[in-house]
Amino acid sequence: MRRLLLLVGAIVFVDLMFYAAIVPLLPWYADRFALGKTGAGMLAGAYAAGTLLGALPSGWLATRIGSRRTLLVGLVLMSAASVGFAFGRSVAVLDGMRFLQGIGGACSWAGGFGWVVSLTPPSQRGKTIGATMSAALGGLLLGPVLGALARAVGPEAPFTGVAVLGVLLTVAALRIDAPPVAEAPAERPLSTALRDAPIRLGMLLVGVPALVFGAVEVLAPLQLDRLGATNVAIAATFITAAALEAVAQTLIGRAADRYGRVWPIRLCLVGALAFMLALPLPAAALVLATVVAVGSVVTGALNTPAMALLSDRVEAAGIEQSFGFALMNLVWAGGQVVGTIGGGALAAATDDTVSYLLLAAVCAAALWVMARPAARRPALAGERT
């Protein structure tokens, strides 16, 4: 089990490192191909679009060929996308490779998380998911370093190196025994899942941080810039947030195992609500950077207990764990797309405060749902009966 956890952690680390490498490269590609804001946004958002499209097919694939094979498909697609991105000479090719990487990420995450969680007792799922999410955040931290290296020496060598890592991880996955096949998986997993109220709740909770981060990653850097923060300071704000969140994910996962899923979820939702209400207030860059860093940690920590809750309910409904994480991919990607595009467009038409207040209302609605009596049932809370 330890080898498998290390493998899946390494896969999500490499995937998100490749994903986040676009941050320092985006201005360079914008100048090179004369991209406007729309073109740059398409290049940055192509990964999430690929994940959105590939989410349900990856879950369907896992129910047909198993989680390990689905994971292998994802690794092959990621490696191919890395090579294509390394040698791409047009923005259309680069967009296509980011999109392909998003599909590969959907397969890797559905297969990898499904594989790990299917072998993890419910009482340890929070810790396991938290540890894997910490590895993912490590990839987000090093992604800009990879992008900076690619900008300095050219993209060919660094992104070919990512492809080589993908091949090595594929070999490692082949050396681990495939998980057992579920005895009686649901025949129509999507309709079964959507009829289950706790599964819908889990999907809602995964969607909250996706919506928040989609908007914050667009609006907060611009807000920091207006207050006089340098590019280095803006980057440092988000790097600090990711580093702190990597620690927080492990801690909140252990808490969700020990005390149940409900109260960590409520705590994170209260933090996310306070984050949205506080963002419009700072008049100094340092204060805003502190709000962004702390708020991002609390909001991002919601992912671990929400994913643990979703996995608990998916198992209870007789659905393959890989399909459950495919649903997670679907909601995450959809939230990212809506938060990024919708939050930015609403702020452009009105004001940043309007976007933040709308997101605060989403957090408040989710908190209200979690305060209802049904959310205190042991089966929903993840507590042992």
PyMOL commands that set and color helices and strands:
alter all, ss='L'
color gray80, all
select helices_A, chain A and resi 2-20+22-32+37-65+67-87+91-118+122-153+156-174+189-195+197-226+231-259+262-278+285-300+303-316+321-349+352-371+373-376+378-381
alter helices_A, ss='H'
color red, helices_A
deselect
rebuild
show_as cartoon
